[in-house]
């Protein structure tokens, strides 16, 4: 685990301490379970792995004082133990500041963490109730020796190798130390991405937004290797290489000894961000060991470690996330103030506008932030994710000048750095009990994982539908379904050759009552049939290219690009005016503003009518989707949404694995209140009289889900028929209702 911190920040250190404590319990319990399952082997539960904590705060030459601190005997009585703990920590502080005095970190905030590490070694078996042992290691070379690099470059590196901080020339790992082998180069090996990152941290230049000229950043050009910033980068690399060499050496040593030990690295985020710096050095040293070591065992061990590091350590499942103890992950930290809520969150913007000199009082700012956190944490998540300081490094990391291959971190710990803003525990508990604040990460909590997985599965399935939409299907069957759902003969005649591409659960046009001259939004427009009918009803299909009036027009939004492409092609084939009178765009209704803006359309108050036929069945966040529809409609506008709902969620037995679509269905009893709460008036939830069973249809003579055949249409329904065979014994009309 790589943990990139801001030094001395109490909230980060508290999180680190909790994490270390939980990891030791986890590793010890896994080892105990393994021992029980292999009771005939020599391994015992006393063989719990050691967690090695490598910290930037201690230089490698401080290892003796760390070993002495961890192995001081501890008396049993609680009072004496506390006294001994305090004494040992003070002795560590004295040695740290007076005997060495080179690193200059304030260790007091880390007191609980360091004391826990010391206590973990009290029981030498490491299998006590608190978990496995934690071994402390110094990470960097001494700061005063690293500072000599600029003055005595070659001699400094030679000295670092002789002291064991860097690999010697005789070691295979030495080939990962310099950019070029041999004496012709003494430039430490780094990467363009890492150098740009360090330069941006020094200069403040943005490396996440696309730029046209790479020379905007000092040293980006190969000819500027000797620039001042480039030399400072070499000093940074010296630290990273020393720590990377230390970690790689420890891992190989322990693996050869048959230990399944674990590792956690705590250092400044700049040494780890985007897996550059230390992680890159670890990989480089293991790679050379795997390639060049003359010992076969060493090569195999290094290769196994290298492969393991590239595996994600966390396997998430809806039921229970599990930590498997392999692979690597990176945790980063982000200060809340850089989200700049006062510039984006409307209540704060308004408060600042009313304040003198546009500076709102800190008490007002704290109250607004706390209310947002307690009452609507999901909205706070969105503001955080949309903030430039987060969006670029975490989500758009590959777009800018550096072109990073990985995000700034796998997990981003966001904290409010305001020491005077602490939410009372009772207030927090009250918010949690009320359900307003569930403190869930927007990416990694169970429901979020389920939603992300569901959306990914939906996109993947409908992309395949769009890719085979050009192949003819069973027109008679499609005609029967549309007739059963209330589409008229004139509708079927207008749809004509597109009829076998019908997608939907009902007929939203029966209640939409689209009028001539209106602008229509079709959410989940699929292969275009309901959008084509909307174009006919609003008169968009009668307009020619020379008509410059603003209305009517139809915009279809769909999450699958292949369906958008097919619908656009069919609109052109049908002679419709594209894109002025009808257009199809890729978009997610949960992010409708982004989709409309990308298409150069107004995001608010644009449409008279919104229709949707089945798309809301698979929208995870119904609340957000309805809110976005409300914003897109003009005052007095209306929506007609056809969707399948669950009549009684209690009927969804958790012991069954339900299809994604069923798990995503809205609760019928919640829809009206949800829409009215958003601001919709005259909300009616009407039975679409579209039963899921009992519909008599012509035989389907097509192969279902023939995904391995390029000449067959891909179908959604029937894809998992074996997995969900239990549904055949259920009354689906009792469980679900189309409205």
C-alpha angles and dihedrals in degrees: 000000000000112000116191109197143174102240120254096003106147096211092053093046091049089054092047091051093050090047094051092048093050093045092054090052091047095049092046093049092048090050091048092050090049091051091052091051091049100039092148094061128085093248116102135189085260086074093076108149121260117242108223112208111200111191131191089212092076125055118224093250088062092069093106093059091046091051091047091049093051098045101047108125115254122212118227106236111093095231093052091043092056090047091049091048092053092046093050092049093050090050089051090051092050093051091044095053103031108027094043110005094172106111101049099201120148103241098184095089088054093053097109092046094049093045091051089053089051093048091051090066094051089092103052092202088065091214100104124130092272094061138245127346122275117213118201120219134183110237114192135048113259110287095230091055093047089053090063091066096093093051102038103021103163096035092048093054092046090051092048089054093048090053092050097249091115131025119273121240090254093058122090089229089064088079089068094053104075134040091239130023120245133032096299092086134039096173110125114238114259136140136255090240092052094047091051089049093053092044091051091050089054099042103028092233115156112246097172101065115076113262131188100215121052090196088073087094120063111248097015089116116081090231092063097064091123095052119127093253090047090057091048087052089056089055089052090049091053089063093044093050092048092052093041091052091047093051095044091048093049092049094050093045093051095042092052088052088056096251123144093207125166131221137212122185120200116191141125113301091242089069092056111023115134088003089287124130113022098016091049091050092050090053092046094053094045090048093055091045090052092049105039113023110115091215111088093208092053091049093050093046092049091049092050091050092048092051092045093052090058093057121091109246098209122073108192125204131172092241100046134346113227132200110219098188098233134099126027137277135187125221119195133184133227130191114229094224091069089064086072096210089172087070098044112023105086098219090053093044089051093047091050091049091054094046124089112269087003089280111128118206117263092239090057092048092049093049093050092047093048092048090051092049094046100040106031113016092160090061090048088053090055093051089049093049091047094050114110092231090058105028096057101047096034105034110013098035095132097050102074138068096286094048094208116204095213135035121263088260141351090229124027117204107205116195138174106241094197103118092197095053109083121151113228111250093231091053091050093049090049091053091049093049091050090053093238094112117038095160092224123162110240091230111029113035117104099259092045091052089049091050094047091047091047093050092047090050091048093051093046093050097046092044086061090048090054093048092060098035092105091067116091118253139189102304094180091056092047091049091052092050094048091047091050090052093054105263110149129234089254089053091052091046091051093047088051113151093013093062097104089059094064114138124182150088101236142348113280092180091074090070101023091072093194112204132208113275096023127131114233133201118200113197113204092011092177113178092353109255099125090042091054090051090048090052090054093047096048093042097245090127091062096055122099131212093264094057106107098183116122096234152092109037140137128221119194117198121195135168095222117076093203090057091048090051093050094047092049091050092049092048089056092046089052090056097247119151105257126225101355097059102021132012137165122216134182113245149132116242088220086062098031094143091060093049094049093044091050088055090051092248127136111264097209136047095001107123136059095199137022120198128182130176114198100328094107089060089075101036108113096200104047092170093057092045094053090045090055092048089051091053092048094053123085119238105283092023123136141209133214111195121181110198143149117246137188111248094204120008089199087074090066096095106211090214089071124073101232123203115266092247094056092048089052096049115116121247105255093217093055101051100082096047090045093054094042090050089056091053106265114144130211092019113187125185104202128187104244089206088228105138119200092217137042098038109143109221138169114267116278105235095181128100110254115235096349089174093158093059122077094203098057129083115247115236130199099206116071093025093117099023095135094048092052099038089130089073089071089071094051131086099239093187088060093047098042138029131195112222 
